[in-house]
């Protein structure tokens, strides 16, 4: 006896599941919003020189980046599985019906804008970190120079002896 039905795949090769793609893009949007918030918090923590906050923000940022990587891996795998190749989002949108094109296109635009904002904010955090590091190096040099018997280094990089007389002593007790 023959079976009267066959199992058919939901979609033919070449067409990506737009609902799953939209869901993954929404997840990416959520995670990038968290990255933007963390970048703002990072800049604020640098301003206040809060080591504890910086540590917490670094851990949270790492967690978010791991989730972004996981979502991206799943998205790539789905696209390759559904279409047979890894095309760009623009190429995928071209193959969708007009309703899905509009929905995914809007999601893509929001995500791109958000990613640019995250990049700009992270660039500002990097600059603030570099300025703080430079400031700290300057402070360390000043403290080292004030505690040094020989004075400070000259512009040529050689030790510039101090005009003050250095007096040192050593007590020896038997």
C-alpha positions, 0 to 999 in steps of 0.5 A: 500500500502506498502512502498518499502524502509526502512531507514537503519542506516548508520553503524551497531552496533560495528563499529565506524564512523572513519571520526567522530572519526578522526575529534574529535581526530584532535580537541583534537590535536588542543586543546592540541597544544594550551595547550602546547603553554600556558604552554610555555607562563606560564613558561615565565610569571613566569620568568618575574613575570607578574601577568597579563600574569599569570591571562590571561594564567590561564583563557585561559588554563581553557577555553581550558581544558573545550573544551577538556572535551567537545570533550572527552564527545562527543567522548565517547558518540559516541563510546558508541552509535556506538559500544554499549560499551566504548572500547579503541582507540586501540580496535576500530582501530583493527575493522577498515579497513586498510586505517582507521587503518593507518589514525586513528593510525597516529592521535593517535600517534601524539596525544599521543606524544603531550599529553606527551609533554604537561604533561612534560611542565606542570610539568616544570611549576609546578616546576617553580611555586614551586620555585617562591613560595619558593623564595617569602616565603624566601623574606617575612621571611627576610622582617618580620625579619628585621621589627621585634623588637625581631629579628628572629626565632632561629633554634629551632623555638623560638624567638631569641631576638635581641641584639639591644635595642628597644625604643618605644614611644607613644605621647598622646595629649589632 
